[in-house]
Amino acid sequence: MSQAGFDGDLDPRCCPGERRFSTVMSRPRKYPEELLERGVRLALESGRPIAHVAADLGIHPETLRKRVRQVEADSGKRGDLLTTQEREEIRRLRREVFELRRANEILKAASVFFAKELDPDRPR
């Protein structure tokens, strides 16, 4: 029986508890990068409140505020925030830890399997 939109493959979003990578494209950015860069420059150079600059450019104030804070962190003006490079390194290290833990679990399971093969009478 054929259902509308069903082409025989399972939907990668079918299992909400599992993390799966999807081939679906991410949504496009709401604001062009050039507009955000201009807003950051105006907010930092003019001294006007970020909300006013955002309203003038038609950007949500929170979007511009976050971008201004990140630029300040990247330039060293804010020590309380991570820089973009630090965030990328943390992301890379977390991914590496995940992969190493997964490999460790596989090796543990393999060692138990081979230990049983070598000594079937050994209790475990």
Protein Blocks (a to p, Z undefined) as FASTA:
>chain_A
ZZehiaoiacfklpmmbccddfbdcdddfbdfklmmmmmmmmmmnopafklmmmmnopaf
klmmmmmmmmmmmnopamkbccfklmmmmmmmmmmmmmmmmmmmmmmmmmmmmmmmmmmm
lcZZ
